């Protein structure tokens, strides 16, 4: 029954995320925003919601669980596991599907300035969150200050990304929604209000599905005698990041490289700043072995990808094989 609950929760999360993402694309099209903004902000936030809501629900609902510590462990594992998955396995899978179409030495052509901006802000925020692991619990004032700085990081990142949108649109990078809004297929008009209604329905489904998922992880950790932290580091990101993987794979196969990369790197900034702010302020956030290994490998993968983006040479699918190898190392170490 626990496994059935997890599967049902996962299906609900993915369906709701699809509703949410589809409406975000139409909103970006309606507002005349660039592909960079739609990919790095709208699509990234939309597809990041499943793995975002899991730690939020886990932390804030921990008092309702049989063991509040389980809620905290699931929260910490999901917060750190998501950036790890995005910076390693997700980038590798995207490049794998690009290689099938273009070859391993084919060219990937994301808009470079946005890619560099995303990775730079992510690394700065996630490095600060990693440093916070070593701040003692009694240093609550310092932890609180770090959490505030992390929130401000994302706020300023949004301002810079939105400011760059007009120039990108002028260069021909405006967002175009290819698939029809789902609610219009039911006969509703393609109005802004209908787009916002679909956004609300998607968000509600994600929140409810995330709550079911957290309780399912709690039961499974007891059934198999596995730490909820390890379970959430390995299983939650794989399950809840399917929207990012699927969307980026579809976009890369359609040669919409800016949307494909932005969906991943924008989610990295979101999950490397806002979510660690919650972890720093509301969870133990201590440097246990699995947590520390994951954080260090995430920083390594992010720094390597930024170096690729800073070079003047073309990006190629073969470059991201190392990202996949780093995830393999992570899986072997903590499993």
C-alpha positions, 0 to 999 in steps of 0.5 A: 500500500505504501508503494501504491501511495508513492506511485499515485503521489508521483503521478499526481505530482507529474500531471499537476506539474505538466499543467503548471508548466504548460500554463507558464509557457503560455504566460511567457508567450502572452507577456512577450518574454524571451526564451531565457526568461521563460526557461530560467524562470517560468519553466524552471520554477514550474518544473521545480515545484514537485521537488520544491514542495516535497521539502517544504511539506516535509519541514512544515508538516514534520510535527504531524508525522509519527517521527518529526525527525523523519520530516526534517531528514526528508526535507534536507535530503530533498533540498540537497538532492535536487541540485545534485541531480540537476547539475549531474545526471539531468545535464548528462541525460539531456546531452545523451539525447542530443548526442543521439540526434547530433552526435557526441561531437555535435554543437549545443547552442544555448544563449551563453550570457544567460547560461553563465548568469544562471551558473554563477548565481547558483554557485555563489548561493550554493557555496554559501549554503554549504558554508552554513552546514558548519555554523553551529546551531547556537549561531542562530543569528548567523544562520538567519542572516545567511538565509536572508542573503540566500533569498536576496540572491534569488531576488537580484537574480530575477531582476538581472534575468528580467532586465536582459529579456528585452534585448534577447527578444529583439534578437529573435529569442521570444518565447513561443508556446507550441502546445495549446493550453490544456483548458482550452481543449475543454472549450474554455477561451484562451484568456489570461484568466484561464491561464491563471486558473490552470496555474492554480490547479497545477499548484494545488495538485503539486502541493497535495501530491507532495504531502502524500509523497512525504508520508509515503517516504516515512512509511517506506523508510521504516519498512525497509529500515533505511534512513529517510535522509538516504532515501530522500537523497536518492529517490525523491530527486529522481522521482520529482525531477522527471518534469525537468528531464522530460521538458529539457529532453523534448526541447533539446530534440526540437533544437530549442537549446536555450529553453532546454538549458535554462529549464535546468540551470534556472531550476538550479538557481531556484533550488540552490538559493530559496530551498537552502534558505529554508534548510538553514533556518528550519532544519538541523542542516549539519555536515553529515557524510551523505550531505557533505559529499552531495554538496561538494560534488554538486559544487564540482559539477556546477563549477565544471559546467560554468567553465564550459560556458565561459570558454569560447569553444562550442558546447558539445554533448560529450562535455557532459559525460563528466557530469554523469560520472559525478552522479555515478560516484555520488550514488556509489558513495552514499548507497 
